Amino acid sequence: MRDLAILGAEPAFPEALHVGRPNLGDRERFVQRVEDIFDRRWLTNNGPYVQGFERLVAERCGVRECIATCNGTIALELLIRGVGMEGEVIVPSYTFVATAHALQWQGIRPVFCDVDPATHTLDPARVEELITPNTTGIVGVHLWGNACDTTALEAVGRKHGIPVIFDASHAFGCRHQGRPIGGFGAGEVFSFHATKVLNCFEGGAILTDDQELAEKLRLMRNFGFESKDNVVYLGSNGKMSEVSAAMGLTSLESVDEFVGINRRNFELYREELRGLTGVRLLEPLHPEGFNYHYVVLEIEGAELSRDQMVQVLEAENVLARRYFFPGVHNMEPYRSLQPMAGLPLPQTARLSDIVMTLPTGTSVGKSEIEVIASIMRAALCRPEQVAEALAVPSGDA
Ligand SMILES: *Cc1c(COP(=O)(O)O)cnc(C)c1O
């Protein structure tokens, strides 16, 4: 049985192992593209790399239009405005805070809805209960890459005459109902932030089959300029730079390899964690169409709590993360603006207490996973000792 750092041993890893360490792709290919950008002196404003990146992303997703942006949050803001949402919009609280901020930033009230405990995505039955005369839309989140129940959500949308869009920030490379994510609802948004499976340093994209909407979004992305001196629309600056697109193209060339590594890691974790009471690995809805970018555990009914387990791992330099703690409705400004928002969210409250994610991606391999699992196993074998060590305030030990 291994010794634990929390009980005084040396940490298992001399350097921190992070959740969300970027996957880099081929450095040579990226540098070649940057040289090319310098030669051409076309740095931004819908350059050739952005156009090429948009074309490839659209093709890969089987969607007509891709509008690349400087990040996923701006992409959400543009799409929300582009489909005409205002007043109130239904959104999960169990998500990254940007999903709600993209609404609140433009004066739209996020109405927080509970999620399905099996998939961690919006529960369509709960959505229906929250519809009021002020509801103008639904924003679903394909959390961890698991698709929302798009059929049920779109049916609710149709019934009430409101658009449904999806925050697909986690879901590049995932499939649903036999086709790629990207083509569901009125539009979908990807994030290509450095920590996501496909990365542009910072970046995002809106995908839609609606060409009229795409036209509007392209104007909004560029201050509303239709031509040189002609502004025809309220716009912002959501443009993706050439260097980000160069990174995106480089990342696209390796994304299948990244997914392969993630999948191998996921299967190793499953093997190594098997039989640990109270430790449940979240399985994908569609194993063959999944990017395995997050290794998600639910720690429930175990001898140690999720928070204790995270602390045990942190002491070993494994920077496991609590997700999405404490739930968006418990963060400002929502906590002050909507103090009662947590009442109808029992699953959100439960999940934000029990969910954690483990490191994966190209910087994690078999030996790291074996060690991480052995740490968890060792801690669960001596829960009293671990709990006692954790109860000592730091500095007094
Ligand atoms: C990363 C993320 C975003 C924000 O994307 P950025 O590109 O970082 O702006 C939005 N929603 C979810 C669910 C995310 O994980």
The ligand as an SDF file (V2000), in Angstrom:
LIG
                    3D

 15 15  0  0  0  0  0  0  0  0999 V2000
  -14.9770   27.0330  -22.0570 C   0  0  0  0  0  0  0  0  0  0  0  0
  -16.4270   27.2210  -21.9610 C   0  0  0  0  0  0  0  0  0  0  0  0
  -17.0600   28.3980  -22.3810 C   0  0  0  0  0  0  0  0  0  0  0  0
  -16.3090   29.6450  -22.7350 C   0  0  0  0  0  0  0  0  0  0  0  0
  -15.4700   29.5460  -23.7940 O   0  0  0  0  0  0  0  0  0  0  0  0
  -14.2510   30.5740  -23.9460 P   0  0  0  0  0  0  0  0  0  0  0  0
  -13.6940   30.2080  -25.2810 O   0  0  0  0  0  0  0  0  0  0  0  0
  -13.2930   30.2900  -22.8200 O   0  0  0  0  0  0  0  0  0  0  0  0
  -14.7890   31.9530  -23.8990 O   0  0  0  0  0  0  0  0  0  0  0  0
  -18.4460   28.4390  -22.3690 C   0  0  0  0  0  0  0  0  0  0  0  0
  -19.1820   27.3980  -21.9340 N   0  0  0  0  0  0  0  0  0  0  0  0
  -18.6090   26.2670  -21.4930 C   0  0  0  0  0  0  0  0  0  0  0  0
  -19.4840   25.1350  -21.0490 C   0  0  0  0  0  0  0  0  0  0  0  0
  -17.2200   26.1450  -21.4690 C   0  0  0  0  0  0  0  0  0  0  0  0
  -16.6540   25.0370  -20.9820 O   0  0  0  0  0  0  0  0  0  0  0  0
  1  2  1  0
  2  3  1  0
  2 14  2  0
  3  4  1  0
  3 10  2  0
  4  5  1  0
  5  6  1  0
  6  7  2  0
  6  8  1  0
  6  9  1  0
 10 11  1  0
 11 12  2  0
 12 13  1  0
 12 14  1  0
 14 15  1  0
M  END
$$$$
